[in-house]
Amino acid sequence: MTEGFEVIAAYSGKECLEKNSKLKTFLILLDIMMPGMDGWEVFHKIKEDYKDIPVAILTVRTGTLTRCWGSMY
């Protein structure tokens, strides 16, 4: 726990969605490259069900297309 916040890690998109459904989430830091379901798919599922939770997308991918997709949301 850091300054009143608890950081909870998820190692896959599926695990992220499962944990998010059980916890009160204030912010999600999401990588695009994850095993199983990719980060974009997880992002869209989060935004369908939890529109008020801010999502920060992080990735090591540097391509123009990746930046364009990220700036669209």
Secondary structure, DSSP 4 states (H G I P E B T S, - for coil): -BTTB-----SSHHHHHHHHHHS--S-EEEES--SSS-HHHHHHHHHHH-TTS-EEEE-S---HHHHHHHHH-
